[in-house]
Amino acid sequence: MIQSIAVISIRKGHDADVIKILSEYIEKEKKNKGCLKAYFRKALDNDDTFLAYAEYDSIENFKAGEKASAERLKEGGKVESALRPHILKAFYGNFD
Protein backbone atom coordinates (compact mmCIF):
# COMPACT_ATOMS: atom_id res chain seq x y z
CA MET A 1 0.00 0.00 0.00
CA ILE A 2 1.26 3.48 -0.94
CA GLN A 3 0.03 6.57 0.90
CA SER A 4 0.26 10.17 -0.25
CA ILE A 5 -0.35 12.68 2.53
CA ALA A 6 -0.15 16.45 2.38
CA VAL A 7 -0.82 19.10 4.99
CA ILE A 8 -1.74 22.40 3.38
CA SER A 9 -1.71 25.79 5.08
CA ILE A 10 -3.64 28.47 3.23
CA ARG A 11 -4.06 32.22 3.43
CA LYS A 12 -6.99 33.38 5.51
CA GLY A 13 -10.23 33.87 3.61
CA HIS A 14 -9.55 31.38 0.82
CA ASP A 15 -11.42 28.40 2.28
CA ALA A 16 -13.97 28.22 -0.55
CA ASP A 17 -11.26 28.33 -3.24
CA VAL A 18 -9.25 25.59 -1.57
CA ILE A 19 -12.28 23.38 -0.98
CA LYS A 20 -13.15 23.64 -4.68
CA ILE A 21 -9.58 22.83 -5.77
CA LEU A 22 -9.27 19.90 -3.37
CA SER A 23 -12.69 18.52 -4.33
CA GLU A 24 -11.67 18.48 -8.00
CA TYR A 25 -8.31 16.92 -7.11
CA ILE A 26 -9.90 14.17 -5.03
CA GLU A 27 -12.44 13.31 -7.74
CA LYS A 28 -9.64 12.94 -10.32
CA GLU A 29 -7.52 10.95 -7.89
CA LYS A 30 -10.32 8.47 -7.17
CA LYS A 31 -10.58 7.67 -10.89
CA ASN A 32 -6.94 6.58 -11.15
CA LYS A 33 -6.33 2.85 -11.44
CA GLY A 34 -5.47 1.31 -8.10
CA CYS A 35 -6.64 4.21 -5.96
CA LEU A 36 -8.18 2.67 -2.85
CA LYS A 37 -9.07 5.87 -0.97
CA ALA A 38 -8.83 9.60 -1.51
CA TYR A 39 -10.20 12.40 0.63
CA PHE A 40 -9.43 15.75 2.24
CA ARG A 41 -10.33 17.21 5.61
CA LYS A 42 -10.16 20.59 7.31
CA ALA A 43 -8.18 20.71 10.56
CA LEU A 44 -10.26 20.73 13.73
CA ASP A 45 -8.17 23.36 15.47
CA ASN A 46 -7.20 25.63 12.55
CA ASP A 47 -9.44 26.90 9.74
CA ASP A 48 -6.38 27.58 7.57
CA THR A 49 -5.07 24.00 7.46
CA PHE A 50 -6.21 21.03 5.37
CA LEU A 51 -5.07 17.44 4.99
CA ALA A 52 -5.26 15.59 1.67
CA TYR A 53 -4.88 11.80 1.64
CA ALA A 54 -4.69 9.22 -1.13
CA GLU A 55 -3.98 5.51 -0.87
CA TYR A 56 -2.89 3.23 -3.71
CA ASP A 57 -2.63 -0.53 -3.95
CA SER A 58 0.87 -0.49 -5.53
CA ILE A 59 3.78 1.77 -6.35
CA GLU A 60 3.19 1.12 -10.06
CA ASN A 61 -0.36 2.50 -9.93
CA PHE A 62 0.79 5.47 -7.84
CA LYS A 63 3.51 6.31 -10.37
CA ALA A 64 1.04 5.93 -13.25
CA GLY A 65 -1.21 8.46 -11.52
CA GLU A 66 1.73 10.85 -11.09
CA LYS A 67 2.56 10.53 -14.77
CA ALA A 68 -1.04 11.23 -15.81
CA SER A 69 -1.08 14.36 -13.64
CA ALA A 70 2.16 15.62 -15.15
CA GLU A 71 0.79 15.04 -18.67
CA ARG A 72 -2.38 17.01 -17.86
CA LEU A 73 -0.21 19.88 -16.67
CA LYS A 74 1.90 19.82 -19.87
CA GLU A 75 -1.28 19.94 -21.94
CA GLY A 76 -2.15 23.29 -20.42
CA GLY A 77 -3.98 22.17 -17.33
CA LYS A 78 -3.98 24.34 -14.26
CA VAL A 79 -1.48 23.62 -11.53
CA GLU A 80 -4.23 22.43 -9.22
CA SER A 81 -5.12 19.65 -11.68
CA ALA A 82 -1.69 18.12 -11.05
CA LEU A 83 -1.48 18.36 -7.28
CA ARG A 84 0.17 15.06 -6.61
CA PRO A 85 2.03 14.12 -4.62
CA HIS A 86 3.06 17.46 -3.14
CA ILE A 87 -0.19 19.36 -3.11
CA LEU A 88 1.34 22.27 -1.25
CA LYS A 89 3.19 23.41 -4.39
CA ALA A 90 -0.10 23.99 -6.15
CA PHE A 91 -1.14 26.81 -3.86
CA TYR A 92 1.83 29.12 -4.34
CA GLY A 93 0.75 32.02 -6.50
CA ASN A 94 -2.82 30.84 -7.01
CA PHE A 95 -4.40 33.48 -4.80
CA ASP A 96 -4.08 37.27 -4.73
C-alpha positions in Angstrom: 0.0 0.0 0.0 1.3 3.5 -0.9 0.0 6.6 0.9 0.3 10.2 -0.3 -0.3 12.7 2.5 -0.1 16.5 2.4 -0.8 19.1 5.0 -1.7 22.4 3.4 -1.7 25.8 5.1 -3.6 28.5 3.2 -4.1 32.2 3.4 -7.0 33.4 5.5 -10.2 33.9 3.6 -9.6 31.4 0.8 -11.4 28.4 2.3 -14.0 28.2 -0.5 -11.3 28.3 -3.2 -9.2 25.6 -1.6 -12.3 23.4 -1.0 -13.1 23.6 -4.7 -9.6 22.8 -5.8 -9.3 19.9 -3.4 -12.7 18.5 -4.3 -11.7 18.5 -8.0 -8.3 16.9 -7.1 -9.9 14.2 -5.0 -12.4 13.3 -7.7 -9.6 12.9 -10.3 -7.5 11.0 -7.9 -10.3 8.5 -7.2 -10.6 7.7 -10.9 -6.9 6.6 -11.2 -6.3 2.9 -11.4 -5.5 1.3 -8.1 -6.6 4.2 -6.0 -8.2 2.7 -2.9 -9.1 5.9 -1.0 -8.8 9.6 -1.5 -10.2 12.4 0.6 -9.4 15.7 2.2 -10.3 17.2 5.6 -10.2 20.6 7.3 -8.2 20.7 10.6 -10.3 20.7 13.7 -8.2 23.4 15.5 -7.2 25.6 12.6 -9.4 26.9 9.7 -6.4 27.6 7.6 -5.1 24.0 7.5 -6.2 21.0 5.4 -5.1 17.4 5.0 -5.3 15.6 1.7 -4.9 11.8 1.6 -4.7 9.2 -1.1 -4.0 5.5 -0.9 -2.9 3.2 -3.7 -2.6 -0.5 -4.0 0.9 -0.5 -5.5 3.8 1.8 -6.3 3.2 1.1 -10.1 -0.4 2.5 -9.9 0.8 5.5 -7.8 3.5 6.3 -10.4 1.0 5.9 -13.2 -1.2 8.5 -11.5 1.7 10.9 -11.1 2.6 10.5 -14.8 -1.0 11.2 -15.8 -1.1 14.4 -13.6 2.2 15.6 -15.2 0.8 15.0 -18.7 -2.4 17.0 -17.9 -0.2 19.9 -16.7 1.9 19.8 -19.9 -1.3 19.9 -21.9 -2.2 23.3 -20.4 -4.0 22.2 -17.3 -4.0 24.3 -14.3 -1.5 23.6 -11.5 -4.2 22.4 -9.2 -5.1 19.6 -11.7 -1.7 18.1 -11.0 -1.5 18.4 -7.3 0.2 15.1 -6.6 2.0 14.1 -4.6 3.1 17.5 -3.1 -0.2 19.4 -3.1 1.3 22.3 -1.2 3.2 23.4 -4.4 -0.1 24.0 -6.1 -1.1 26.8 -3.9 1.8 29.1 -4.3 0.8 32.0 -6.5 -2.8 30.8 -7.0 -4.4 33.5 -4.8 -4.1 37.3 -4.7 
